[in-house]
């Protein structure tokens, strides 16, 4: 099993934690850019969450 397979398995098994991590990363990026790109960052985080694990577990 390669690294990518292990990463996909981890994301499948820990979807909620992955989604929280993506939210936190998005918030930090948003802060560092002075909230200038909030809409684009939110869309990117939402798309990443939908592609990890079994789907987005975070409700906004």
N, C-alpha and C positions, 0 to 999 in steps of 0.2 A: 504494500500500500504506500503510495507516494504522499508527499507533503500536501498537495492539493486535495487528495482524497481524505486525508486526516482532517484538514481544515473544514471541508464540507461536512464531514461526520460531526465535528465539534459544533458547527453552526446548527445542524439539525437537532442535536441533543440539548443545546443551550440557547435556544432561540431568544428567550426573554433577556438573558444577559447580553447577548450580541446586540439586540435592539437597544438596550439601555446604553451600551458602549457607543453605538452609532449616534444616539441622541447627544451624549456627552461630548463626543468629538465634534459634532455639528455645532453645538453651543460654543465650544472653544474657538472654532474657526470663525463663527459669527462675531464673537467678542473681538477677536484679533483684526477683523476687517471693519470694525466699527459699525456693525450691523448694516453695512452697505449692501450686502448681497443676501439678506435674510431669506427672501423668497426662493432664490436659486438653491441655497444651502438646504432649506427645508425640503424642497423637491428632491434633491439628491439623496438626502437621508431617507426619505420615504421610499424612494426607488431601491436603495440599498437594503432597507429593512424587508421589503417585499421579496427580495431575491435571496435572503438568508434564511436558513432554517425552514420552517413550514409557513412562513409569511410573517407579516407585521403583527406583533403582539401589543404594540403601544397604541393607545387611543389618544387622540389629540383633541 
